[in-house]
Amino acid sequence: MKQKFTNLSPQIYKVLKQVHPDLGISNNAMHIIEDILGRVFQQIMEEAYKLSEINRRKTIGSREIQTSVRLVFPGELAKHGVSEGTKAVVKYLTSRRDKGRRTKSAAAGITFSVAKIHSKMKEAIKGKRLGESAPIYLAAVLEYLCAEVLDLAGRAAAENKRGRIIPRYIFLSISYDAELNKLIMQDQRGMILFGGISPEIMPRCMRLQFQKSGTQDKNEEDDLLPL
């Protein structure tokens, strides 16, 4: 079941201000980021559910989420995602001893709402229990992915001297990053709404161009030969 993160816009905007304080973001670009996070969330939860079934566990904890992140995320993305998730859980468990009422997000030192991620996870794993640290771990991983995409899209906007992120810059940032492209674009079938197309010339067209150029140069040389 596809999860739509239609209520994460305030958190996404806060993350944007952390990585690019001077940039804004269009409504279409915000919806695309939410859609990307929903698709990645779905993949992680599917893997976590399979792992719990294989291990015959009735509870999905942070260990299952961590393994699922390693399975879904490629290369360095997995390494950094696991690092951010582990860091958030450790910080939460450490700060839980402190007195005073704080939200789980504040205790874990993350921007994304742990309560919202928790409710989405409960919807995705009906019939299973959810460990206390699992939504904290997943919230930190999704926040890391969001920051990574916004950072690259913000750089693309700055290079084009624009003051806000639009779908085109999200598409370009993902297309030019091999790991993000593998994680996101395969599920999107190589397209993002309002993102346009990748400015790339197919190798076959380049070969044809070189062949025509070579033929043209040869004809020019023949014209210059003395009669």
C-alpha positions in Angstrom: 0.0 0.0 0.0 1.5 3.4 -1.1 2.0 5.9 1.8 1.4 9.5 0.9 3.2 12.0 3.2 0.9 14.9 2.6 1.5 16.3 6.1 5.3 16.5 6.1 5.5 19.9 4.3 6.4 21.9 7.4 9.2 19.5 8.3 10.5 19.4 4.7 10.6 23.2 4.7 12.6 23.2 7.9 15.1 20.8 6.5 15.4 23.0 3.4 16.2 26.0 5.6 18.9 24.0 7.3 20.7 23.1 4.1 19.9 26.2 2.0 18.6 29.1 4.2 18.2 31.5 1.3 16.2 29.3 -1.0 12.5 28.6 -1.3 10.6 25.7 -2.8 7.5 25.5 -5.1 4.4 23.6 -4.3 5.0 21.1 -7.1 8.5 20.5 -5.9 7.2 20.0 -2.3 4.7 17.4 -3.5 7.5 15.6 -5.4 9.6 15.4 -2.3 6.7 14.0 -0.3 6.0 11.4 -3.1 9.7 10.3 -3.1 9.7 9.9 0.7 6.5 7.9 0.5 7.9 5.5 -2.1 11.1 5.0 -0.1 9.1 4.5 3.1 7.0 1.9 1.4 10.1 0.0 0.2 11.7 0.0 3.6 8.5 -1.2 5.3 8.0 -4.0 2.9 11.5 -5.3 3.5 11.1 -4.9 7.3 7.8 -6.9 7.2 9.5 -9.7 5.2 12.4 -9.8 7.7 10.0 -10.1 10.6 8.2 -12.9 8.8 11.4 -14.8 8.1 12.6 -14.4 11.7 9.1 -15.2 13.0 9.0 -12.0 15.0 5.8 -10.2 16.0 7.6 -6.9 16.6 9.3 -4.7 14.1 12.1 -2.9 15.8 15.0 -0.6 14.8 17.1 -3.7 13.9 14.7 -4.7 11.1 14.5 -1.1 9.9 18.3 -0.9 9.8 18.6 -4.1 7.8 15.9 -2.9 5.4 17.7 0.4 4.9 20.9 -1.5 4.0 18.8 -3.6 1.5 17.0 -0.6 -0.1 19.6 2.1 -0.1 22.6 1.7 -2.5 26.3 2.3 -1.6 27.2 5.4 0.4 23.5 6.3 0.9 23.0 3.1 3.0 26.1 3.9 5.0 25.1 7.4 5.9 21.4 6.5 6.4 22.3 3.8 8.9 24.7 6.2 10.6 22.0 8.9 11.0 19.4 6.4 12.2 21.7 4.9 14.8 22.8 8.4 16.0 19.2 9.5 16.5 18.2 6.3 18.5 21.3 6.6 20.7 20.6 10.3 21.4 17.0 9.5 22.2 17.8 6.7 24.6 20.4 8.9 26.3 18.2 12.0 26.6 15.3 10.0 27.8 16.8 10.0 31.3 16.7 13.8 31.4 13.9 15.4 33.2 11.4 17.6 31.4 8.7 16.9 28.8 10.0 16.9 25.2 8.8 15.3 22.0 10.5 12.2 20.7 11.8 14.2 17.7 13.4 16.8 20.0 14.9 14.1 22.2 16.4 12.4 19.1 17.6 15.6 17.7 15.7 15.3 14.4 13.3 17.6 12.5 10.9 15.0 11.1 7.9 14.2 13.3 8.4 10.8 15.0 4.7 10.7 15.8 3.6 11.0 12.2 6.1 8.4 11.0 4.9 6.1 13.8 1.2 6.4 12.7 2.3 5.7 9.1 4.2 2.6 10.2 1.3 1.3 12.2 -0.9 1.6 9.0 1.7 -0.3 7.0 2.2 -3.3 9.4 -1.2 -4.3 10.5 -1.0 -7.4 12.7 2.5 -6.6 13.9 3.8 -4.7 16.9 6.1 -1.7 16.6 9.3 -1.2 18.7 9.8 2.1 20.4 12.9 3.0 18.6 11.8 1.9 15.1 9.9 5.1 14.1 12.8 7.2 15.4 15.3 5.3 13.3 13.1 5.6 10.2 12.3 9.2 10.7 16.1 10.0 10.9 16.8 8.0 7.7 14.0 9.8 5.8 15.2 13.2 7.0 18.7 12.3 5.8 17.4 11.4 2.3 15.2 14.5 2.2 18.2 16.7 3.1 20.4 15.0 0.5 17.9 15.6 -2.3 17.2 19.2 -1.2 20.9 20.0 -1.0 21.6 18.8 -4.5 18.5 20.5 -5.9 19.4 23.7 -4.1 22.8 23.7 -5.7 21.2 23.2 -9.1 18.9 26.2 -8.4 21.9 28.3 -7.3 23.9 27.4 -10.4 20.9 28.6 -12.5 20.6 31.8 -10.4 17.1 30.9 -9.1 15.7 31.7 -5.7 13.7 28.6 -5.3 13.7 24.9 -6.0 11.4 23.6 -8.8 10.7 20.1 -10.0 13.3 20.5 -12.8 16.1 20.9 -10.3 15.0 17.9 -8.3 15.0 15.8 -11.5 18.5 17.0 -12.5 20.0 16.5 -9.1 18.7 12.9 -8.9 19.6 12.1 -12.5 23.2 13.2 -12.0 23.7 11.3 -8.8 24.2 7.6 -9.5 23.0 6.3 -6.1 19.9 8.6 -5.9 19.1 7.7 -9.5 19.3 4.0 -8.6 17.1 4.5 -5.5 14.5 6.8 -6.8 14.3 6.9 -10.6 13.9 3.1 -11.1 10.6 3.3 -9.2 9.6 6.6 -11.1 10.3 4.9 -14.5 13.0 7.6 -15.2 10.6 10.5 -14.9 9.5 13.1 -12.4 6.4 15.2 -12.9 7.2 18.6 -14.4 10.9 17.6 -14.3 11.5 17.6 -18.0 14.0 15.3 -19.6 17.7 14.7 -19.0 20.0 16.9 -21.2 21.9 14.0 -22.7 22.8 12.9 -26.2 22.5 9.2 -26.9 25.8 7.6 -27.8 24.3 6.2 -31.0 23.4 9.7 -32.2 26.9 10.8 -31.4 28.3 8.0 -33.6 26.0 9.0 -36.5 27.1 12.6 -36.1 30.8 11.7 -36.3 30.1 9.5 -39.3 28.3 12.3 -41.1 31.1 14.7 -40.2 33.8 12.4 -41.5 31.9 12.0 -44.8 31.4 15.7 -45.1 35.1 16.4 -44.5 36.1 13.8 -47.1 33.8 15.4 -49.7 35.4 18.8 -48.9 38.8 17.4 -49.4 37.7 15.9 -52.8 36.5 19.3 -53.9 39.9 20.9 -53.1 41.8 18.3 -55.2 43.4 19.8 -58.4 41.7 19.0 -61.7 
